[in-house]
Every structure is written in structure tokens, then in C-alpha cells.
């Protein structure tokens, strides 16, 4: 599903060049649930941005579902993001003047889906995350956990190949975090490929594989025994 | 670009940001309002100037007799030149192909006219039927003098509106008999003249009647001609100058006036005044348009600024949209659509307010130099066109900025 070879990325900081990713080799099969761990400055966010086609690598190759991601125009990048990827962010990133339903329907709008079908699909996914009754509510009327559920529904609605989650429990208390992770595990059990960037070991333990990043290289990559989130609730 | 969804989006954002939208709209409304009012006042000034300067035909040639100042062919200076009917007939005949309307005139500067108990002193002019067009009078009631009246030396009279008001008040004047120096004249027409009150306090009678009644014999005081209209000003001016010099040459040779004598016989053309008039009105137009457009421009820059702030404020949202797969064009479309919509609606309100003001205040302003301030449909449409362009312009730069926002930068947590 994801195939990365010898990936390099530097940023220009003032006069100095900051080498953030120093040759990453990384492979993810379909249906995997992977945690990318590392302290701040380890390059995990940069890696996620490149994986999310929000940023481009300087060197190396990146294949997503067999498609090479290279020298894309803004337009193609937008299309690929819409088609391949679903994003879940730490700060939810819902559009605050749109209802939960409209937020979920937004990626479908950019897919060019008709209004009626869009609403149906959005409803279906809100129902899946257990928020069918909250469809008309604005984000600021929802709790943190509910907001993240809406964000997950939004990420899922466009039927992406891969879900990318950036510190998705960072803004939640541990109780809520585990509930959200339970949802993620269920989605993964249905066969969806999911990448989770986190610096919390207990969250990482709930995935099936942990990749450790330090100073721009992968220092550790191992499959683990998955802990069920529900056991902690 | 104009799908229902886009409209919903626009209404949603506008609805969520009422204060911001209202402030934007106010700046555009003010701009358009001032533009419309300025253009209306400009038009009013043009109308005012028009009625002040343009009371006569714009392609008129007038010929006056006078007193010679140059010795010529043994004749002393200081000799009075007197035009006769035959002069007018000869000029009319010689230049028939170059002349459109023609009239000669015999004038009594001040004649006492009375009706019942009312009376007043007015200028009485004996003229030919064409004079109606040369002086540009328009009849309110009845008719002007005709060829038949001239031939039959009828004691008929066309009176100005001022004369009618003075002598008849609200009563009907048509068909009534008025007395001039003991002779009865029948009122056959009442006219108005764009020249205003001064020119409406005259009465016209047939030339033949005036010469007979007031002892003019064959004498005439002046001749008036118009030349056919030309397509452009330069052509008309050249034509006019040619005829002026020919008429002057002919008359000077008949009356033995030195070619260099400027006061024995005077030929004057209104076309040069017309030129001054056109120049003046176009200067006024240019002035008001530039001030108005500059005001509008200031409004547009205001909108553009606000749109920039909006884009800044929505950076994160735009980042989210891009992460969800919004194409750059769709972001540009979103911002443009909103700004065009806001400026057009606001502009429309400004336009309507401006029109209402002109409509209600316009008739109240009637000084000599501002008449009927108005905005015609053409200007209204032009303004609306300007608005849409303005909205697009005001939205374009912020939109382009918005489309360039990198999702990664926008989404970075503050």
C-alpha cells in the first residue's frame, strides 16, 4: 500500500540547512495499523506530511497504492489527497461554521458527488461513529471526543485507501482517547490501512506495529502484540 | 462555478460573518452612491449649461447690418447699412443648396401689448415661418406662424409663455385678441424656449405684417440661416466657415462695404459656441467620472483589503479544505464568488439609494446651472458592469493568495 525508498527532506532555516529526513525506507501492507513514534524533532511530522501529499520529498521515491507520488501539480495533489487519503488531526480541524453532517460531506463535495447522495453517505458515516443524532450540531456544541469522531467520519467518508492520524488523541483525556482508539481498531479490523503518529507509548501499544524515528532515521521497526483499547476503558 | 452548493457555501460564510460582510458592503455602497450622485449632478450641470447656452439652433448663421468704419469706393465711413427684403431673397437664392432653414427679421424692441386690464412691454419680432426651428421654440398650444399668414399679412401672433402668464394668467390665451399700438392681433400659439424667461417674453408676428404695421417698408434688421447637419463637428465647422465667408462677401459687395470692415456687416456663426459648449460639457463629464471612479476605486481597494483579511482569517479552513481535496481553482472560485456577490449586492443597494436620492431631490434643485440631475439607464448599466469587474478585481488577489496557501503551513498548530 505504501512504499517509501531512501527518502530525504531538508528545510532551509535561516542560512542553515536542516536535514530532517535522512534516508527513510518504509513499507506498509494493506490492512496494517502502524504507529510512528519519536520525540519532537525526530521528523515524524515531516514524514506524515510527505505521506499525506501535503509536502514533497527532496529525494527518494514514494508509491501510494501503486501510484508514484512525484512532481505533482497542485491540482493532481488535491485529487490524490481526496482519492487516497483521509486525515485525522490532533486539533480536529473541523470547519466551525458547518454542521457535523456538512463537515463529513465536504470531501465528498470535492469529489463532485451530488447533494443527495452526499448527505446519505455522510449520515451513514456519522451513524458508524455513533453520532447520528448530532448531525445538525456545530462543532462547538460537541465534546472533544465527539469532534474527533466527526473528523474520523469525515476521513472515512471518501473511502480512502489510507487513514493518516496525527496525534489524534493529543487533545483528549485518556478515557476518551481509549474510546477513540477503540473506534480506530474497529475500522482497522474491517481492513482499512491506518497510520498513527503519536508520542504516547500506551496509544502506540494499541497498534499492530511500531516504527521508531530518531533524528531523521528509522531506528526501530517491529510488529507487536496489539492491546485492545476496550480493555483499558 | 455557479452551482447550488457554491451558493450555499457563500451564504453560509456570509451568514457566519455578518459584521464583516456589512462593513465590506458599506464601503462599496458608499462608493457607488457617491459615484451615482456625482454623475447625476454632472448630468444636471450639463443640462443646466445646455439650456443656458443652447437656446438656439447649433448650426445657425446670423447676419446683422451695422455702421461702416472703413472708407470704401469713395463712400465715407459712418454710413448706416440697411438690409432690404431683396438682400435676403438674393442670399437665399444664391446659397439655396447650402442652406436648410432661413428667416429674415424686422424687430420692434419694445411694444406695448395689452389684453383687457393687463398690459406689458415686450419685444415684437416679425419673422418667417422657419424661425420656429432657428430659435428652437416649441409650441405648448396652437401653432407657429406659417407661409399663408406671411402672404396674407395676417395680424396673428405667437406669444411666449412669460407673455401669456403676464397677460392671461391661468386663462386660455389661444384665439384671444390682444392690442398692440391700437391694432388687434389674434393669439394663434403659445411657445416655450430653452433660452428661458428672457426668450419667452417675446412675441412673433409675420414679417410682412410687422413691416406694414410698424412702417418698416422693405427694411429688415437681420437674417438667420441654418446649414444642414453634418456627421462630425470638423466637417460642420468647415462648411459653416465657407458659407459665412461667402455670404459676407456677397453682402459686402452689394452694399459697397470694404471687405476689411468688421462692423458694417456682421456674420456670426453659433457653431464655434457649440464647440465651446461641447468642450465644456465633456470636461465636466470627465471630471465627474474621474472623481466618481476614484471613489469607487477606493471602495474596491477597501473590499480587497477586507478580502485579504478574510483569507488570512480563513487560512486554516482553506488548509483543511485543501487537505480534504479542494483544488486550487475551487478555492479561487470560493473567494471570488463571495467577493463578486458581496460587491454586486452592495453596489446595487448603493445604486438604488443614489437613484432614489436623485429622483427625490433632483426636481427640488433648479438653479440656473443644475437642471434635472439624473442618471440615465446607460450610466446605471455601465456602473453595474464596473461593479462586477470591481468585485472580481477585489477578489482576485486575495483569492490567488488563498489558493497558494500550503495546507501544511495552514494546518500547523499555533
Interface residues (C-beta under 8 A of the other chain):
Chain A: X49 X52 X54 X55 X74 X75 X78 X79 X81 X82 X83 X87 X89 X90 X91 X93 X94 X95 X97 X98 X106 X107 X109 X110 X111 X115 X154 X158
Chain B: X4 X5 X12 X13 X16 X316 X317 X319 X320 X321 X322 X323 X324 X325 X326 X327 X328 X329 X330 X403 X406 X407 X408 X411 X413
